[in-house]
Amino acid sequence: MNYVIRSVRADEWAAARELRLLALRDPVAPLAFLETYQEALAKPEAFWRERTAGVAEGADGAQQVIAEGPDGEWVGTLTVLVEEAGTKDWAGFPVERRQGHVVGVFVRPEFRGIGLTEVLFDAGLEWAWARGVERVRLIVHEENGRAQAFYRRVGFVPSGVVVPLAAGPDPDARELEFVLEGP
């Protein structure tokens, strides 16, 4: 595999923006992301600069990992956020222990099925474990069967936590928490 798996650098905000916009145009984006293409497109350059700096190489609280092809093209990504015990998560649930939270998983369709997602997960998990998290979690839409199958294959299991999605086109939609306990 001739791909470089690495953390983004703060000055790569334009490439990070481009890959995010591409992800939001994917057919499963409404099930995979809590943001629409139009919402992301409307955000100013300053937003993308700040967002990328916050997940760039050397950041302690979050890290965006990318798969870079031989020609320098970014073909996949995921981000890991560190959630501290005693805080509340994005959905308002209490965080009971220090944990990683995987978000923004995307691989360009033409590069799926060749092992890039597994390698991205390996790098993201390695980064999270090195920061002393006790477990890593992710949230997946109940109808995103492809993603659920992959997460199970790499060791994540449903925790039983269900997150209702009151916003969006389907007010009855739910997301499921999957977890991987620390090494």
C-alpha positions as CSV (number, residue, x, y, z in Angstrom):
1,M,0.0,0.0,0.0
2,N,1.6,3.3,-1.1
3,Y,-0.3,5.6,1.2
4,V,1.0,7.8,3.9
5,I,-1.0,7.8,7.1
6,R,-0.4,10.9,9.1
7,S,-1.8,13.7,11.1
8,V,-2.9,16.9,9.4
9,R,-0.7,20.0,9.7
10,A,-2.3,23.3,10.7
11,D,-1.4,25.0,7.4
12,E,-3.4,22.3,5.5
13,W,-6.8,23.8,6.2
14,A,-7.7,24.1,2.6
15,A,-7.2,20.4,1.9
16,A,-9.0,19.5,5.1
17,R,-11.9,21.7,3.9
18,E,-11.9,20.1,0.5
19,L,-12.0,16.5,1.9
20,R,-14.8,17.4,4.4
21,L,-16.9,19.0,1.6
22,L,-16.4,15.8,-0.5
23,A,-17.4,13.7,2.4
24,L,-20.6,15.7,2.8
25,R,-21.5,15.0,-0.8
26,D,-21.3,11.2,-0.3
27,P,-24.7,9.5,-0.7
28,V,-24.6,8.3,3.0
29,A,-23.6,11.7,4.4
30,P,-27.1,12.3,5.9
31,L,-26.6,9.2,8.0
32,A,-22.9,9.7,8.7
33,F,-22.6,13.4,9.5
34,L,-24.5,15.9,11.6
35,E,-23.6,18.7,9.1
36,T,-24.8,19.3,5.6
37,Y,-22.7,20.3,2.6
38,Q,-24.4,23.7,2.4
39,E,-23.7,24.4,6.1
40,A,-20.0,23.5,5.7
41,L,-19.7,25.4,2.4
42,A,-21.0,28.6,4.1
43,K,-18.3,28.6,6.8
44,P,-15.6,31.2,6.4
45,E,-11.9,30.5,5.9
46,A,-11.2,31.5,9.5
47,F,-13.4,28.6,10.7
48,W,-11.5,26.1,8.6
49,R,-8.1,27.5,9.7
50,E,-9.2,27.2,13.4
51,R,-10.8,23.8,13.0
52,T,-7.7,22.3,11.3
53,A,-5.3,23.9,13.8
54,G,-7.3,22.3,16.6
55,V,-6.9,18.8,15.2
56,A,-3.4,19.1,13.7
57,E,-0.2,17.4,14.5
58,G,0.9,18.2,18.1
59,A,-2.6,19.0,19.4
60,D,-3.4,17.1,22.6
61,G,-7.2,17.2,22.7
62,A,-8.0,16.0,19.1
63,Q,-6.2,14.7,16.1
64,Q,-7.3,14.4,12.4
65,V,-5.5,11.5,10.6
66,I,-5.5,11.3,6.8
67,A,-4.5,8.8,4.2
68,E,-2.5,10.5,1.5
69,G,-2.0,8.9,-1.9
70,P,1.2,8.6,-3.8
71,D,0.3,11.8,-5.7
72,G,-0.4,13.7,-2.5
73,E,-4.2,13.5,-2.9
74,W,-6.0,13.0,0.4
75,V,-8.2,9.9,0.1
76,G,-9.4,9.3,3.6
77,T,-9.7,10.7,7.1
78,L,-10.9,10.3,10.6
79,T,-10.7,12.5,13.7
80,V,-10.3,11.4,17.3
81,L,-11.5,13.8,20.1
82,V,-10.5,13.3,23.7
83,E,-13.5,13.6,26.1
84,E,-12.7,14.3,29.7
85,A,-14.5,12.6,32.6
86,G,-16.9,15.0,34.4
87,T,-17.8,16.9,31.2
88,K,-20.8,16.5,28.9
89,D,-20.5,15.3,25.3
90,W,-22.0,16.9,22.2
91,A,-25.4,15.3,22.9
92,G,-25.5,16.5,26.5
93,F,-24.7,13.1,28.0
94,P,-22.2,13.0,31.0
95,V,-18.8,11.7,30.2
96,E,-18.0,9.2,32.9
97,R,-14.4,8.5,32.1
98,R,-11.6,9.8,29.9
99,Q,-12.3,8.5,26.4
100,G,-11.6,9.0,22.8
101,H,-14.4,9.8,20.4
102,V,-14.0,8.9,16.7
103,V,-15.8,11.3,14.3
104,G,-15.6,12.3,10.7
105,V,-14.7,8.9,9.2
106,F,-14.6,9.1,5.4
107,V,-12.7,7.3,2.6
108,R,-13.3,8.3,-1.0
109,P,-15.6,5.7,-2.7
110,E,-13.0,4.7,-5.3
111,F,-10.5,3.9,-2.5
112,R,-12.8,1.8,-0.3
113,G,-12.2,-1.9,0.2
114,I,-8.4,-1.8,0.1
115,G,-7.7,-1.5,3.8
116,L,-7.4,2.3,4.2
117,T,-10.1,2.6,6.8
118,E,-8.5,-0.1,9.0
119,V,-5.2,1.7,8.8
120,L,-6.8,5.0,9.6
121,F,-8.4,3.5,12.6
122,D,-5.2,1.9,13.7
123,A,-3.5,5.3,13.6
124,G,-6.4,7.1,15.4
125,L,-6.6,4.4,18.1
126,E,-2.8,4.5,18.6
127,W,-3.0,8.3,19.1
128,A,-5.9,7.9,21.6
129,W,-4.3,5.1,23.6
130,A,-1.1,7.2,23.9
131,R,-3.1,9.9,25.5
132,G,-4.3,7.6,28.3
133,V,-7.9,7.2,27.3
134,E,-9.7,4.3,28.9
135,R,-11.9,3.5,25.9
136,V,-12.7,4.9,22.5
137,R,-16.2,5.3,21.2
138,L,-18.1,6.4,18.2
139,I,-21.7,7.2,17.3
140,V,-23.3,5.6,14.3
141,H,-26.8,6.1,12.7
142,E,-29.0,3.1,13.4
143,E,-29.6,2.7,9.6
144,N,-25.9,2.9,8.6
145,G,-25.4,-0.8,8.4
146,R,-22.2,-0.6,6.3
147,A,-20.5,1.5,8.9
148,Q,-21.8,-0.7,11.8
149,A,-20.4,-3.8,10.1
150,F,-17.0,-2.2,9.7
151,Y,-16.9,-1.0,13.3
152,R,-17.7,-4.5,14.6
153,R,-15.0,-5.9,12.4
154,V,-12.3,-3.7,14.0
155,G,-13.5,-4.5,17.5
156,F,-16.1,-2.0,18.5
157,V,-19.3,-3.3,20.1
158,P,-22.6,-1.6,20.8
159,S,-22.7,-0.2,24.4
160,G,-26.5,0.0,24.6
161,V,-26.5,3.8,24.6
162,V,-28.9,5.3,22.1
163,V,-28.8,8.9,21.1
164,P,-32.1,10.4,19.7
165,L,-31.7,12.8,16.8
166,A,-34.5,15.3,17.4
167,A,-33.1,17.5,14.7
168,G,-33.0,16.6,11.0
169,P,-35.5,15.2,8.5
170,D,-36.5,12.2,10.6
171,P,-37.3,13.2,14.3
172,D,-37.5,9.5,15.2
173,A,-34.0,8.7,14.0
174,R,-31.5,7.4,16.5
175,E,-27.8,6.9,16.7
176,L,-26.0,4.1,18.5
177,E,-22.9,4.2,20.6
178,F,-20.2,1.7,19.8
179,V,-17.2,1.3,22.1
180,L,-13.7,-0.3,22.2
181,E,-12.2,-0.8,25.6
182,G,-8.6,0.2,26.1
183,P,-5.7,-2.2,25.8
